[in-house]
Amino acid sequence: MSRCPDQVFSSKQLDRLSKRDEKDEKVQRNKIKKAIQQGNMEGAKIYAENAIRKKNESLNYLRMASKVDAVSSKVQSALTMKGV
């Protein structure tokens, strides 16, 4: 039996969101460097907060994707055992 399509799609979607946030974090880091070079410390702090938030969001998406995979695996195992 195959895994539930909704769970697979949601897991893949969470992975994509995580990768997107990783890219956004890198963009914010570059903005931090530019702001520091221009002497804009207040702007650098704002960009740093954004970078930290994006990093945390990325990790949270990865955690959630892992949980969805685990649940999907348990459901698949239960269905297999029920069929036996």
PDB file of N, CA, C and O in Angstrom, chain B, residues numbered from 101:
ATOM      1  N   MET B 101       0.839  -1.184   0.000  1.00  0.00           N
ATOM      2  CA  MET B 101       0.000   0.000   0.000  1.00  0.00           C
ATOM      3  C   MET B 101       0.880   1.241   0.000  1.00  0.00           C
ATOM      4  O   MET B 101       1.959   1.256   0.591  1.00  0.00           O
ATOM      5  N   SER B 102       0.410   2.256  -0.658  1.00  0.00           N
ATOM      6  CA  SER B 102       1.194   3.491  -0.736  1.00  0.00           C
ATOM      7  C   SER B 102       0.826   4.430   0.405  1.00  0.00           C
ATOM      8  O   SER B 102      -0.210   4.297   1.056  1.00  0.00           O
ATOM      9  N   ARG B 103       1.713   5.372   0.612  1.00  0.00           N
ATOM     10  CA  ARG B 103       1.487   6.361   1.661  1.00  0.00           C
ATOM     11  C   ARG B 103       0.365   7.299   1.249  1.00  0.00           C
ATOM     12  O   ARG B 103       0.072   7.461   0.064  1.00  0.00           O
ATOM     13  N   CYS B 104      -0.248   7.905   2.231  1.00  0.00           N
ATOM     14  CA  CYS B 104      -1.338   8.849   1.984  1.00  0.00           C
ATOM     15  C   CYS B 104      -0.798  10.039   1.192  1.00  0.00           C
ATOM     16  O   CYS B 104       0.140  10.697   1.643  1.00  0.00           O
ATOM     17  N   PRO B 105      -1.364  10.326   0.034  1.00  0.00           N
ATOM     18  CA  PRO B 105      -0.838  11.413  -0.806  1.00  0.00           C
ATOM     19  C   PRO B 105      -0.822  12.768  -0.113  1.00  0.00           C
ATOM     20  O   PRO B 105       0.101  13.556  -0.318  1.00  0.00           O
ATOM     21  N   ASP B 106      -1.833  13.046   0.705  1.00  0.00           N
ATOM     22  CA  ASP B 106      -1.874  14.340   1.395  1.00  0.00           C
ATOM     23  C   ASP B 106      -0.679  14.510   2.316  1.00  0.00           C
ATOM     24  O   ASP B 106      -0.106  15.595   2.409  1.00  0.00           O
ATOM     25  N   GLN B 107      -0.306  13.434   2.996  1.00  0.00           N
ATOM     26  CA  GLN B 107       0.827  13.515   3.911  1.00  0.00           C
ATOM     27  C   GLN B 107       2.136  13.695   3.156  1.00  0.00           C
ATOM     28  O   GLN B 107       3.015  14.432   3.602  1.00  0.00           O
ATOM     29  N   VAL B 108       2.269  13.034   2.026  1.00  0.00           N
ATOM     30  CA  VAL B 108       3.486  13.171   1.226  1.00  0.00           C
ATOM     31  C   VAL B 108       3.594  14.596   0.702  1.00  0.00           C
ATOM     32  O   VAL B 108       4.662  15.206   0.759  1.00  0.00           O
ATOM     33  N   PHE B 109       2.485  15.124   0.191  1.00  0.00           N
ATOM     34  CA  PHE B 109       2.503  16.487  -0.343  1.00  0.00           C
ATOM     35  C   PHE B 109       2.806  17.501   0.749  1.00  0.00           C
ATOM     36  O   PHE B 109       3.577  18.437   0.536  1.00  0.00           O
ATOM     37  N   SER B 110       2.200  17.317   1.923  1.00  0.00           N
ATOM     38  CA  SER B 110       2.446  18.287   2.992  1.00  0.00           C
ATOM     39  C   SER B 110       3.891  18.205   3.464  1.00  0.00           C
ATOM     40  O   SER B 110       4.485  19.230   3.799  1.00  0.00           O
ATOM     41  N   SER B 111       4.463  17.018   3.497  1.00  0.00           N
ATOM     42  CA  SER B 111       5.862  16.873   3.888  1.00  0.00           C
ATOM     43  C   SER B 111       6.776  17.561   2.880  1.00  0.00           C
ATOM     44  O   SER B 111       7.707  18.271   3.260  1.00  0.00           O
ATOM     45  N   LYS B 112       6.508  17.347   1.605  1.00  0.00           N
ATOM     46  CA  LYS B 112       7.318  17.994   0.568  1.00  0.00           C
ATOM     47  C   LYS B 112       7.141  19.507   0.604  1.00  0.00           C
ATOM     48  O   LYS B 112       8.099  20.254   0.402  1.00  0.00           O
ATOM     49  N   GLN B 113       5.931  19.953   0.857  1.00  0.00           N
ATOM     50  CA  GLN B 113       5.673  21.388   0.930  1.00  0.00           C
ATOM     51  C   GLN B 113       6.431  22.003   2.102  1.00  0.00           C
ATOM     52  O   GLN B 113       6.986  23.094   1.976  1.00  0.00           O
ATOM     53  N   LEU B 114       6.458  21.319   3.226  1.00  0.00           N
ATOM     54  CA  LEU B 114       7.200  21.818   4.383  1.00  0.00           C
ATOM     55  C   LEU B 114       8.698  21.878   4.081  1.00  0.00           C
ATOM     56  O   LEU B 114       9.383  22.810   4.503  1.00  0.00           O
ATOM     57  N   ASP B 115       9.203  20.883   3.351  1.00  0.00           N
ATOM     58  CA  ASP B 115      10.616  20.913   2.950  1.00  0.00           C
ATOM     59  C   ASP B 115      10.901  22.115   2.056  1.00  0.00           C
ATOM     60  O   ASP B 115      11.922  22.784   2.212  1.00  0.00           O
ATOM     61  N   ARG B 116       9.997  22.383   1.122  1.00  0.00           N
ATOM     62  CA  ARG B 116      10.183  23.541   0.234  1.00  0.00           C
ATOM     63  C   ARG B 116      10.156  24.849   1.021  1.00  0.00           C
ATOM     64  O   ARG B 116      10.959  25.749   0.771  1.00  0.00           O
ATOM     65  N   LEU B 117       9.239  24.947   1.962  1.00  0.00           N
ATOM     66  CA  LEU B 117       9.162  26.155   2.786  1.00  0.00           C
ATOM     67  C   LEU B 117      10.438  26.339   3.604  1.00  0.00           C
ATOM     68  O   LEU B 117      10.910  27.461   3.794  1.00  0.00           O
ATOM     69  N   SER B 118      10.984  25.234   4.082  1.00  0.00           N
ATOM     70  CA  SER B 118      12.225  25.305   4.849  1.00  0.00           C
ATOM     71  C   SER B 118      13.369  25.822   3.981  1.00  0.00           C
ATOM     72  O   SER B 118      14.142  26.678   4.409  1.00  0.00           O
ATOM     73  N   LYS B 119      13.471  25.304   2.772  1.00  0.00           N
ATOM     74  CA  LYS B 119      14.534  25.752   1.861  1.00  0.00           C
ATOM     75  C   LYS B 119      14.351  27.215   1.487  1.00  0.00           C
ATOM     76  O   LYS B 119      15.325  27.958   1.373  1.00  0.00           O
ATOM     77  N   ARG B 120      13.111  27.626   1.298  1.00  0.00           N
ATOM     78  CA  ARG B 120      12.848  29.032   0.973  1.00  0.00           C
ATOM     79  C   ARG B 120      13.292  29.950   2.112  1.00  0.00           C
ATOM     80  O   ARG B 120      13.885  31.003   1.878  1.00  0.00           O
ATOM     81  N   ASP B 121      12.999  29.539   3.339  1.00  0.00           N
ATOM     82  CA  ASP B 121      13.403  30.355   4.484  1.00  0.00           C
ATOM     83  C   ASP B 121      14.919  30.375   4.652  1.00  0.00           C
ATOM     84  O   ASP B 121      15.475  31.378   5.100  1.00  0.00           O
ATOM     85  N   GLU B 122      15.595  29.280   4.297  1.00  0.00           N
ATOM     86  CA  GLU B 122      17.064  29.282   4.343  1.00  0.00           C
ATOM     87  C   GLU B 122      17.619  30.310   3.361  1.00  0.00           C
ATOM     88  O   GLU B 122      18.564  31.033   3.677  1.00  0.00           O
ATOM     89  N   LYS B 123      17.030  30.369   2.174  1.00  0.00           N
ATOM     90  CA  LYS B 123      17.467  31.363   1.189  1.00  0.00           C
ATOM     91  C   LYS B 123      17.194  32.775   1.688  1.00  0.00           C
ATOM     92  O   LYS B 123      18.029  33.666   1.537  1.00  0.00           O
ATOM     93  N   ASP B 124      16.020  32.976   2.283  1.00  0.00           N
ATOM     94  CA  ASP B 124      15.679  34.297   2.824  1.00  0.00           C
ATOM     95  C   ASP B 124      16.648  34.706   3.929  1.00  0.00           C
ATOM     96  O   ASP B 124      17.002  35.878   4.057  1.00  0.00           O
ATOM     97  N   GLU B 125      17.070  33.727   4.724  1.00  0.00           N
ATOM     98  CA  GLU B 125      18.030  34.018   5.792  1.00  0.00           C
ATOM     99  C   GLU B 125      19.347  34.509   5.199  1.00  0.00           C
ATOM    100  O   GLU B 125      19.946  35.457   5.708  1.00  0.00           O
ATOM    101  N   LYS B 126      19.795  33.865   4.127  1.00  0.00           N
ATOM    102  CA  LYS B 126      21.047  34.283   3.481  1.00  0.00           C
ATOM    103  C   LYS B 126      20.925  35.700   2.923  1.00  0.00           C
ATOM    104  O   LYS B 126      21.871  36.485   2.996  1.00  0.00           O
ATOM    105  N   VAL B 127      19.765  36.021   2.370  1.00  0.00           N
ATOM    106  CA  VAL B 127      19.533  37.377   1.862  1.00  0.00           C
ATOM    107  C   VAL B 127      19.633  38.383   3.003  1.00  0.00           C
ATOM    108  O   VAL B 127      20.249  39.440   2.859  1.00  0.00           O
ATOM    109  N   GLN B 128      19.025  38.048   4.136  1.00  0.00           N
ATOM    110  CA  GLN B 128      19.075  38.948   5.292  1.00  0.00           C
ATOM    111  C   GLN B 128      20.504  39.111   5.804  1.00  0.00           C
ATOM    112  O   GLN B 128      20.892  40.198   6.230  1.00  0.00           O
ATOM    113  N   ARG B 129      21.289  38.030   5.761  1.00  0.00           N
ATOM    114  CA  ARG B 129      22.692  38.124   6.191  1.00  0.00           C
ATOM    115  C   ARG B 129      23.476  39.077   5.291  1.00  0.00           C
ATOM    116  O   ARG B 129      24.299  39.858   5.768  1.00  0.00           O
ATOM    117  N   ASN B 130      23.217  39.006   4.000  1.00  0.00           N
ATOM    118  CA  ASN B 130      23.895  39.925   3.082  1.00  0.00           C
ATOM    119  C   ASN B 130      23.486  41.369   3.362  1.00  0.00           C
ATOM    120  O   ASN B 130      24.308  42.281   3.276  1.00  0.00           O
ATOM    121  N   LYS B 131      22.222  41.569   3.694  1.00  0.00           N
ATOM    122  CA  LYS B 131      21.757  42.915   4.032  1.00  0.00           C
ATOM    123  C   LYS B 131      22.425  43.414   5.313  1.00  0.00           C
ATOM    124  O   LYS B 131      22.712  44.603   5.448  1.00  0.00           O
ATOM    125  N   ILE B 132      22.669  42.495   6.251  1.00  0.00           N
ATOM    126  CA  ILE B 132      23.374  42.869   7.484  1.00  0.00           C
ATOM    127  C   ILE B 132      24.761  43.398   7.143  1.00  0.00           C
ATOM    128  O   ILE B 132      25.175  44.447   7.637  1.00  0.00           O
ATOM    129  N   LYS B 133      25.474  42.661   6.294  1.00  0.00           N
ATOM    130  CA  LYS B 133      26.835  43.062   5.918  1.00  0.00           C
ATOM    131  C   LYS B 133      26.840  44.432   5.250  1.00  0.00           C
ATOM    132  O   LYS B 133      27.683  45.277   5.552  1.00  0.00           O
ATOM    133  N   LYS B 134      25.891  44.645   4.338  1.00  0.00           N
ATOM    134  CA  LYS B 134      25.811  45.943   3.655  1.00  0.00           C
ATOM    135  C   LYS B 134      25.520  47.066   4.640  1.00  0.00           C
ATOM    136  O   LYS B 134      26.127  48.135   4.570  1.00  0.00           O
ATOM    137  N   ALA B 135      24.591  46.822   5.554  1.00  0.00           N
ATOM    138  CA  ALA B 135      24.214  47.852   6.523  1.00  0.00           C
ATOM    139  C   ALA B 135      25.393  48.204   7.429  1.00  0.00           C
ATOM    140  O   ALA B 135      25.606  49.373   7.747  1.00  0.00           O
ATOM    141  N   ILE B 136      26.158  47.193   7.843  1.00  0.00           N
ATOM    142  CA  ILE B 136      27.324  47.450   8.694  1.00  0.00           C
ATOM    143  C   ILE B 136      28.377  48.241   7.930  1.00  0.00           C
ATOM    144  O   ILE B 136      28.988  49.158   8.478  1.00  0.00           O
ATOM    145  N   GLN B 137      28.590  47.888   6.669  1.00  0.00           N
ATOM    146  CA  GLN B 137      29.575  48.612   5.854  1.00  0.00           C
ATOM    147  C   GLN B 137      29.169  50.071   5.666  1.00  0.00           C
ATOM    148  O   GLN B 137      30.024  50.951   5.564  1.00  0.00           O
ATOM    149  N   GLN B 138      27.876  50.322   5.622  1.00  0.00           N
ATOM    150  CA  GLN B 138      27.387  51.689   5.448  1.00  0.00           C
ATOM    151  C   GLN B 138      27.262  52.424   6.780  1.00  0.00           C
ATOM    152  O   GLN B 138      26.911  53.603   6.812  1.00  0.00           O
ATOM    153  N   GLY B 139      27.548  51.723   7.878  1.00  0.00           N
ATOM    154  CA  GLY B 139      27.465  52.343   9.193  1.00  0.00           C
ATOM    155  C   GLY B 139      26.058  52.423   9.749  1.00  0.00           C
ATOM    156  O   GLY B 139      25.806  53.168  10.696  1.00  0.00           O
ATOM    157  N   ASN B 140      25.153  51.677   9.181  1.00  0.00           N
ATOM    158  CA  ASN B 140      23.749  51.686   9.602  1.00  0.00           C
ATOM    159  C   ASN B 140      23.519  50.550  10.605  1.00  0.00           C
ATOM    160  O   ASN B 140      23.031  49.481  10.238  1.00  0.00           O
ATOM    161  N   MET B 141      23.869  50.786  11.853  1.00  0.00           N
ATOM    162  CA  MET B 141      23.774  49.734  12.869  1.00  0.00           C
ATOM    163  C   MET B 141      22.322  49.389  13.215  1.00  0.00           C
ATOM    164  O   MET B 141      22.004  48.230  13.482  1.00  0.00           O
ATOM    165  N   GLU B 142      21.456  50.382  13.209  1.00  0.00           N
ATOM    166  CA  GLU B 142      20.041  50.118  13.511  1.00  0.00           C
ATOM    167  C   GLU B 142      19.432  49.205  12.441  1.00  0.00           C
ATOM    168  O   GLU B 142      18.703  48.265  12.757  1.00  0.00           O
ATOM    169  N   GLY B 143      19.739  49.490  11.186  1.00  0.00           N
ATOM    170  CA  GLY B 143      19.269  48.634  10.095  1.00  0.00           C
ATOM    171  C   GLY B 143      19.856  47.241  10.198  1.00  0.00           C
ATOM    172  O   GLY B 143      19.170  46.252   9.939  1.00  0.00           O
ATOM    173  N   ALA B 144      21.137  47.159  10.579  1.00  0.00           N
ATOM    174  CA  ALA B 144      21.786  45.854  10.724  1.00  0.00           C
ATOM    175  C   ALA B 144      21.098  45.025  11.801  1.00  0.00           C
ATOM    176  O   ALA B 144      20.940  43.814  11.647  1.00  0.00           O
ATOM    177  N   LYS B 145      20.688  45.669  12.890  1.00  0.00           N
ATOM    178  CA  LYS B 145      19.987  44.949  13.959  1.00  0.00           C
ATOM    179  C   LYS B 145      18.656  44.399  13.463  1.00  0.00           C
ATOM    180  O   LYS B 145      18.281  43.270  13.777  1.00  0.00           O
ATOM    181  N   ILE B 146      17.954  45.205  12.691  1.00  0.00           N
ATOM    182  CA  ILE B 146      16.663  44.756  12.149  1.00  0.00           C
ATOM    183  C   ILE B 146      16.861  43.563  11.219  1.00  0.00           C
ATOM    184  O   ILE B 146      16.126  42.578  11.293  1.00  0.00           O
ATOM    185  N   TYR B 147      17.864  43.660  10.341  1.00  0.00           N
ATOM    186  CA  TYR B 147      18.144  42.549   9.430  1.00  0.00           C
ATOM    187  C   TYR B 147      18.583  41.304  10.199  1.00  0.00           C
ATOM    188  O   TYR B 147      18.252  40.183   9.814  1.00  0.00           O
ATOM    189  N   ALA B 148      19.328  41.506  11.284  1.00  0.00           N
ATOM    190  CA  ALA B 148      19.763  40.367  12.098  1.00  0.00           C
ATOM    191  C   ALA B 148      18.563  39.678  12.743  1.00  0.00           C
ATOM    192  O   ALA B 148      18.502  38.449  12.794  1.00  0.00           O
ATOM    193  N   GLU B 149      17.618  40.462  13.231  1.00  0.00           N
ATOM    194  CA  GLU B 149      16.402  39.877  13.809  1.00  0.00           C
ATOM    195  C   GLU B 149      15.641  39.082  12.753  1.00  0.00           C
ATOM    196  O   GLU B 149      15.136  37.993  13.026  1.00  0.00           O
ATOM    197  N   ASN B 150      15.565  39.635  11.551  1.00  0.00           N
ATOM    198  CA  ASN B 150      14.884  38.930  10.459  1.00  0.00           C
ATOM    199  C   ASN B 150      15.601  37.623  10.127  1.00  0.00           C
ATOM    200  O   ASN B 150      14.958  36.596   9.910  1.00  0.00           O
ATOM    201  N   ALA B 151      16.939  37.664  10.087  1.00  0.00           N
ATOM    202  CA  ALA B 151      17.717  36.467   9.762  1.00  0.00           C
ATOM    203  C   ALA B 151      17.499  35.389  10.819  1.00  0.00           C
ATOM    204  O   ALA B 151      17.333  34.214  10.488  1.00  0.00           O
ATOM    205  N   ILE B 152      17.498  35.788  12.082  1.00  0.00           N
ATOM    206  CA  ILE B 152      17.275  34.825  13.165  1.00  0.00           C
ATOM    207  C   ILE B 152      15.880  34.221  13.062  1.00  0.00           C
ATOM    208  O   ILE B 152      15.709  33.014  13.230  1.00  0.00           O
ATOM    209  N   ARG B 153      14.884  35.060  12.786  1.00  0.00           N
ATOM    210  CA  ARG B 153      13.513  34.566  12.655  1.00  0.00           C
ATOM    211  C   ARG B 153      13.395  33.575  11.496  1.00  0.00           C
ATOM    212  O   ARG B 153      12.750  32.534  11.626  1.00  0.00           O
ATOM    213  N   LYS B 154      14.018  33.902  10.365  1.00  0.00           N
ATOM    214  CA  LYS B 154      13.955  33.008   9.202  1.00  0.00           C
ATOM    215  C   LYS B 154      14.644  31.679   9.495  1.00  0.00           C
ATOM    216  O   LYS B 154      14.166  30.628   9.068  1.00  0.00           O
ATOM    217  N   LYS B 155      15.761  31.715  10.219  1.00  0.00           N
ATOM    218  CA  LYS B 155      16.473  30.488  10.578  1.00  0.00           C
ATOM    219  C   LYS B 155      15.584  29.607  11.450  1.00  0.00           C
ATOM    220  O   LYS B 155      15.488  28.399  11.235  1.00  0.00           O
ATOM    221  N   ASN B 156      14.935  30.226  12.437  1.00  0.00           N
ATOM    222  CA  ASN B 156      14.046  29.468  13.322  1.00  0.00           C
ATOM    223  C   ASN B 156      12.850  28.898  12.562  1.00  0.00           C
ATOM    224  O   ASN B 156      12.442  27.762  12.804  1.00  0.00           O
ATOM    225  N   GLU B 157      12.294  29.677  11.651  1.00  0.00           N
ATOM    226  CA  GLU B 157      11.172  29.183  10.849  1.00  0.00           C
ATOM    227  C   GLU B 157      11.606  27.992   9.999  1.00  0.00           C
ATOM    228  O   GLU B 157      10.874  27.011   9.874  1.00  0.00           O
ATOM    229  N   SER B 158      12.784  28.082   9.424  1.00  0.00           N
ATOM    230  CA  SER B 158      13.304  26.995   8.603  1.00  0.00           C
ATOM    231  C   SER B 158      13.432  25.711   9.423  1.00  0.00           C
ATOM    232  O   SER B 158      13.024  24.637   8.981  1.00  0.00           O
ATOM    233  N   LEU B 159      14.001  25.834  10.618  1.00  0.00           N
ATOM    234  CA  LEU B 159      14.150  24.660  11.484  1.00  0.00           C
ATOM    235  C   LEU B 159      12.793  24.107  11.911  1.00  0.00           C
ATOM    236  O   LEU B 159      12.609  22.893  11.989  1.00  0.00           O
ATOM    237  N   ASN B 160      11.853  24.993  12.183  1.00  0.00           N
ATOM    238  CA  ASN B 160      10.516  24.532  12.571  1.00  0.00           C
ATOM    239  C   ASN B 160       9.833  23.779  11.433  1.00  0.00           C
ATOM    240  O   ASN B 160       9.162  22.774  11.667  1.00  0.00           O
ATOM    241  N   TYR B 161      10.001  24.260  10.209  1.00  0.00           N
ATOM    242  CA  TYR B 161       9.430  23.547   9.061  1.00  0.00           C
ATOM    243  C   TYR B 161      10.056  22.163   8.915  1.00  0.00           C
ATOM    244  O   TYR B 161       9.357  21.193   8.621  1.00  0.00           O
ATOM    245  N   LEU B 162      11.370  22.067   9.119  1.00  0.00           N
ATOM    246  CA  LEU B 162      12.030  20.765   9.030  1.00  0.00           C
ATOM    247  C   LEU B 162      11.522  19.814  10.114  1.00  0.00           C
ATOM    248  O   LEU B 162      11.293  18.632   9.854  1.00  0.00           O
ATOM    249  N   ARG B 163      11.350  20.330  11.315  1.00  0.00           N
ATOM    250  CA  ARG B 163      10.819  19.495  12.402  1.00  0.00           C
ATOM    251  C   ARG B 163       9.422  18.987  12.062  1.00  0.00           C
ATOM    252  O   ARG B 163       9.111  17.812  12.255  1.00  0.00           O
ATOM    253  N   MET B 164       8.592  19.883  11.558  1.00  0.00           N
ATOM    254  CA  MET B 164       7.222  19.500  11.231  1.00  0.00           C
ATOM    255  C   MET B 164       7.203  18.478  10.092  1.00  0.00           C
ATOM    256  O   MET B 164       6.411  17.536  10.123  1.00  0.00           O
ATOM    257  N   ALA B 165       8.060  18.653   9.095  1.00  0.00           N
ATOM    258  CA  ALA B 165       8.134  17.688   7.991  1.00  0.00           C
ATOM    259  C   ALA B 165       8.532  16.316   8.519  1.00  0.00           C
ATOM    260  O   ALA B 165       8.003  15.296   8.079  1.00  0.00           O
ATOM    261  N   SER B 166       9.459  16.298   9.457  1.00  0.00           N
ATOM    262  CA  SER B 166       9.888  15.040  10.054  1.00  0.00           C
ATOM    263  C   SER B 166       8.739  14.376  10.806  1.00  0.00           C
ATOM    264  O   SER B 166       8.559  13.160  10.726  1.00  0.00           O
ATOM    265  N   LYS B 167       7.971  15.166  11.527  1.00  0.00           N
ATOM    266  CA  LYS B 167       6.828  14.622  12.268  1.00  0.00           C
ATOM    267  C   LYS B 167       5.773  14.069  11.316  1.00  0.00           C
ATOM    268  O   LYS B 167       5.191  13.015  11.571  1.00  0.00           O
ATOM    269  N   VAL B 168       5.530  14.779  10.227  1.00  0.00           N
ATOM    270  CA  VAL B 168       4.548  14.306   9.240  1.00  0.00           C
ATOM    271  C   VAL B 168       5.017  12.991   8.634  1.00  0.00           C
ATOM    272  O   VAL B 168       4.216  12.077   8.439  1.00  0.00           O
ATOM    273  N   ASP B 169       6.313  12.887   8.333  1.00  0.00           N
ATOM    274  CA  ASP B 169       6.855  11.636   7.801  1.00  0.00           C
ATOM    275  C   ASP B 169       6.687  10.493   8.802  1.00  0.00           C
ATOM    276  O   ASP B 169       6.335   9.374   8.427  1.00  0.00           O
ATOM    277  N   ALA B 170       6.941  10.784  10.069  1.00  0.00           N
ATOM    278  CA  ALA B 170       6.817   9.752  11.098  1.00  0.00           C
ATOM    279  C   ALA B 170       5.376   9.263  11.213  1.00  0.00           C
ATOM    280  O   ALA B 170       5.128   8.060  11.290  1.00  0.00           O
ATOM    281  N   VAL B 171       4.442  10.186  11.223  1.00  0.00           N
ATOM    282  CA  VAL B 171       3.027   9.808  11.314  1.00  0.00           C
ATOM    283  C   VAL B 171       2.617   9.016  10.079  1.00  0.00           C
ATOM    284  O   VAL B 171       1.905   8.017  10.183  1.00  0.00           O
ATOM    285  N   SER B 172       3.063   9.459   8.924  1.00  0.00           N
ATOM    286  CA  SER B 172       2.740   8.762   7.683  1.00  0.00           C
ATOM    287  C   SER B 172       3.272   7.331   7.716  1.00  0.00           C
ATOM    288  O   SER B 172       2.594   6.397   7.287  1.00  0.00           O
ATOM    289  N   SER B 173       4.471   7.173   8.222  1.00  0.00           N
ATOM    290  CA  SER B 173       5.067   5.844   8.321  1.00  0.00           C
ATOM    291  C   SER B 173       4.279   4.959   9.282  1.00  0.00           C
ATOM    292  O   SER B 173       4.056   3.781   9.005  1.00  0.00           O
ATOM    293  N   LYS B 174       3.862   5.524  10.402  1.00  0.00           N
ATOM    294  CA  LYS B 174       3.078   4.748  11.374  1.00  0.00           C
ATOM    295  C   LYS B 174       1.732   4.335  10.791  1.00  0.00           C
ATOM    296  O   LYS B 174       1.278   3.210  10.998  1.00  0.00           O
ATOM    297  N   VAL B 175       1.103   5.241  10.069  1.00  0.00           N
ATOM    298  CA  VAL B 175      -0.185   4.922   9.444  1.00  0.00           C
ATOM    299  C   VAL B 175      -0.006   3.821   8.408  1.00  0.00           C
ATOM    300  O   VAL B 175      -0.814   2.896   8.324  1.00  0.00           O
ATOM    301  N   GLN B 176       1.057   3.927   7.621  1.00  0.00           N
ATOM    302  CA  GLN B 176       1.315   2.911   6.603  1.00  0.00           C
ATOM    303  C   GLN B 176       1.563   1.550   7.258  1.00  0.00           C
ATOM    304  O   GLN B 176       1.072   0.530   6.775  1.00  0.00           O
ATOM    305  N   SER B 177       2.316   1.534   8.342  1.00  0.00           N
ATOM    306  CA  SER B 177       2.575   0.282   9.056  1.00  0.00           C
ATOM    307  C   SER B 177       1.284  -0.309   9.605  1.00  0.00           C
ATOM    308  O   SER B 177       1.059  -1.517   9.526  1.00  0.00           O
ATOM    309  N   ALA B 178       0.440   0.549  10.161  1.00  0.00           N
ATOM    310  CA  ALA B 178      -0.831   0.074  10.712  1.00  0.00           C
ATOM    311  C   ALA B 178      -1.712  -0.514   9.617  1.00  0.00           C
ATOM    312  O   ALA B 178      -2.346  -1.550   9.817  1.00  0.00           O
ATOM    313  N   LEU B 179      -1.754   0.139   8.468  1.00  0.00           N
ATOM    314  CA  LEU B 179      -2.563  -0.377   7.362  1.00  0.00           C
ATOM    315  C   LEU B 179      -2.016  -1.705   6.854  1.00  0.00           C
ATOM    316  O   LEU B 179      -2.779  -2.605   6.504  1.00  0.00           O
ATOM    317  N   THR B 180      -0.703  -1.823   6.815  1.00  0.00           N
ATOM    318  CA  THR B 180      -0.079  -3.067   6.366  1.00  0.00           C
ATOM    319  C   THR B 180      -0.392  -4.202   7.336  1.00  0.00           C
ATOM    320  O   THR B 180      -0.724  -5.312   6.921  1.00  0.00           O
ATOM    321  N   MET B 181      -0.283  -3.914   8.624  1.00  0.00           N
ATOM    322  CA  MET B 181      -0.563  -4.944   9.629  1.00  0.00           C
ATOM    323  C   MET B 181      -2.041  -5.335   9.613  1.00  0.00           C
ATOM    324  O   MET B 181      -2.387  -6.493   9.843  1.00  0.00           O
ATOM    325  N   LYS B 182      -2.897  -4.370   9.343  1.00  0.00           N
ATOM    326  CA  LYS B 182      -4.328  -4.654   9.289  1.00  0.00           C
ATOM    327  C   LYS B 182      -4.633  -5.564   8.102  1.00  0.00           C
ATOM    328  O   LYS B 182      -5.509  -6.426   8.179  1.00  0.00           O
ATOM    329  N   GLY B 183      -3.905  -5.364   7.005  1.00  0.00           N
ATOM    330  CA  GLY B 183      -4.132  -6.167   5.811  1.00  0.00           C
ATOM    331  C   GLY B 183      -3.607  -7.584   5.930  1.00  0.00           C
ATOM    332  O   GLY B 183      -4.009  -8.459   5.163  1.00  0.00           O
ATOM    333  N   VAL B 184      -2.716  -7.823   6.881  1.00  0.00           N
ATOM    334  CA  VAL B 184      -2.123  -9.152   7.053  1.00  0.00           C
ATOM    335  C   VAL B 184      -3.015 -10.019   7.836  1.00  0.00           C
ATOM    336  O   VAL B 184      -2.686 -11.179   8.085  1.00  0.00           O
TER     337      VAL B 184
END
